[in-house]
Each structure stands twice: as C-alpha cells, then as structure tokens.
C-alpha cells in the first residue's frame, strides 16, 4: 500500500482489437468462475457498452476520490481504471470530475467496486462507468492506498495489465498470462455462434426446431399434451 507504480505491461493493441469482436459468453466459458466479477457491478445507466482494455488498479481501505485522482495521473488512453476500496459501502469512490478526467485521457472505461456520485453528470461523459450503484454519501479525501498493485475488485483478484472485458452482462478479467492463449478458440467459437444465429433467422427455425422439436421433449422424458 501507499505506492504508485507508473509502468505496467499492456497487451498489444492488435490482440485487444480481436477481443472487441468476440462474444463475451464464449470467453467466460473458458475462464475460471473466480475471474467473473460480482454481477452487482453493472454499467451505470444501463448503457449498452462494451469495454476491453488493460487494468490500471487503484486500491484503498475506504472509498474517497483521492486515490482515483492519483490513478488518473498514471492511466493512459485505452486503459480501464479499476477502483477497489475494501469497504465500498461507506460512500462514493468515483464522481463526475474524475470521469471528465478519464474522457480527457481517453480511457476505455472505469470499473468501481462500490458506489459513484453525481451520476447524471457521469452519464454526460463519454467514458463508460461500471459500478454497484449511486449515492449522495461522500467521505473526506484523506485516504491512502496504491496504484498498480494487486487488488480485489468485484471479488476477483486483479493485477495491473490483466485484460478487463465488460458489457451489459457484467465484467470479467482475463489474466495477462492467458490473453494470447484464449483469443483463438474464443474467436472461433464466437464466429460459429454468430453464423448459427444468422442461419436460424434465414431458416426461420427456433432452437427448439433445430434440436428436434417434440423429439427433444420426448428424450427429456416430458409428456407432450396437445
């Protein structure tokens, strides 16, 4: 704690671009359950957004804005800032001024394991913010913590440079060591699912139809009554 690390290893822009095209559900099937963040962390305002980028981690004991401010001095364009206070219920850990700062930097997004304040003005910014909700409660900016050390965010252990992937279904973490290994099979299965969906529409065939219709029900031991 009480350290700021300014240099982290980030995935290549080429592999990040490939992760932007995949189905996140196909990715999460290949991740350990402990790499999926608490489902309470959702995009503020229900924005239909996707974020993909390397983690810049901000850890503290209690929520306030100070360590987030310090973190914006380290974050770069394309990064996802992870704000991880240990006692998130005590007040807001993020606000509109910080979101304006990430707009200026060009951050990919922000994930807050806790609450934000000034939600209306956050939503006027371009940086997507994922969080547990909004609050009027704030604390004095007197907190100490760390930037770019290992943190626990949404129940997931995250290291700087891990790949953060999030959308309306939630947020997951791809450990840096797995980023290159996972992209090929995830890309292939995503393509297969998308092509299958397009074929279903073309054939006007539901999943029920494609899986055998009434025979499926019979195979499941169900009594079909017309």
N, C-alpha and C positions, 0 to 999 in steps of 0.2 A: 504494500500500500504506500501511498504518498510518493509515487513515481510517475513520470511521464516519459514514455518511450515513443520516439518520433518516427522511427524507421521500422517498417514491417514488410514481410514478403507477401506480395499480392499475386493472385492468379493472373495469367496472361489475358489481355483483352479478347483474344480470339476464343479462348475457352469460355469466358464469361458470355460472349455473344451466343455461343452454342447453347448455354443454359437458358438463355432467354426464350428459346424456341420450344423447349420440352414441356411435356405435361407434368406438373409437379407431383401428381398422384403416382406417376411411373417412377419418379425419383424417390419418393418416400417409401415405396415398397422395397427399395434397396438400401434404405437407411435403418439403423437400429432405432427402436422406439424412443430411446433416450435422446435422439437427435431431433425430435419434434417438440417444438415449444408448446407450452400450455395453450390450449385452444381459446382461453380468455383474451389472449393478445391478438387483436384484430385491427384492420385498417380504420383509422379514425374517420367517422362519417360514412363508413361502408363503401369507400371508394373502390371501384373495380380496377385496382392497380396491380402490377407485378414489380417486385424489387429483386434484383440479382446483383450482388456485389460483395467485396471483401469486408470483413468486420473490422471496425475500429472500436475497441471496447472501452467503456467508461464505467468504472466500478466505484461504489461508495457505500458507507454504512447506512446512511439515511438519505432520502430524496431532498435535494435542492438543486439550484441551477448552476452552482459554481463549477463542478467537475465537468458538466456539459459544456460550459463556456470554454474551459481549458481544452476539452476534446476538439472543439471546432478549430482550435489553433493547430491541430495535428491532422485532421481529416482532409482528404483530397477528393477531387472530382471522381465520382463513381463509387465512392465508399458508402457502406451502410454503417451508421453510428449506432452502437448498442449501448443503451443507458440501463445500468443494472444496479440500482440501490438494493441493499439487502432487506430493508424494511419499507417496502414500497407503499404501504397503506398510510404512511404518516403525512403525505402531501404530494404536491406536484413535483415531478422531476424534469419537466420539459415545458416550454412555452413558445409563444409566437415569435419573440425576438430571436430565440435560438433557431427556429425554423427558417426565419428570414436569413440567418447566417448560413444555414445549410443550402438555401437557394443560391446565395452568392458563391459559395464554394463549388456547387454543382454536385452535391451528394446524391447518391441514388435513393436513399431513404433513411429513416430513423426507426429503430425498434426500442420502445421503452417498456421495461419490465415494471410497470407501475402506471401512474396517472399523469395526465397533462392538464394544463390550464390555458385559458384564452383559446378554447377550441375553435371558435368561429374564425378568428384571425389565422390560426394554424391552417384551417381549410382554405383560406385565401392564398396560401403559399403553394408552390409547385412541388415541394418535397413531400412524398407520402410519409405519414407517420403512423406506425402501428403501436398500439398501447392497450392498457387494460380499461381505459375509460378516462373521463374528465372530472375535474374537481375545482372548487373555489379555494381549497385549502393550500397554502404555501408555507414554507419554512424559511427562517433566516439563511442567507447564503454564507454559511460558515463551515461547510462540510469539507473534509479532506477525503482523498481517495486515490485512484490511479487511472491512468490512461494507457491502454495497450498492455494490460496484464490479463491473465486468465480470469474470467468471470463466470458466474452462473446467471443466465438470462432466460426467463421463462422455463426454468427447470433444466436447461441444457447447459452443459459446460462448454464454453466458447473460448477459443484462443484467437488472438489477432491474426487476420489473414484467412481464417475459415470463411467459406462462402455462405452467405446468407441468401436464402431464396424464400420469397413470401408472396402471397396473393390473398384473395378473399377466403381461401380455406385455412389460412394460418401461415406460420413461419417455420422453416426447418433450417438446419445447419449441416453443411457438408464439410467434414474435417478436411483441412488442407491436404492431408496425405491421400484422400480419396477423390479429390476433384477430377483429376485426369482419368483415373481408373473407371469412374462411373459414367462419364459422359457418353461413351459409345453405346453401351447397352440401353441406357435411358433414352437416348436419341432414337435408336432403332425401335424400341417398344412404343414410344410416343408416336412415331410415324405410322406404325401398324394400327394403333388405336384410332388415329385421326382418319386414316384411309378406310378403316372399317366403318366408322361413323358416316363418312361420305357415301359409302356403298349402301348402308342401311337407308339413307334418305333417298338414294336413287332407286332402290328396290321397293321402297315403301314397306319395309319389313322391320317389325319391332324386335327387340331382343328375345321376347317370348317366341316369336315366329322362328327366328334364326336358331333357337335352341330346341326346336322340335315341337312347340305348341303343346297340345294336350298330352303328347307322349312324355314331355318333361314332367307334367303333373303326375302322370301315372308312375313314372320312375321314382318320384319322390314319395310315393305311397299315398297320394291325395285322391279322394273320391271326387270326381268331376260331375256335378249335377247340372244338367241343362234344364 
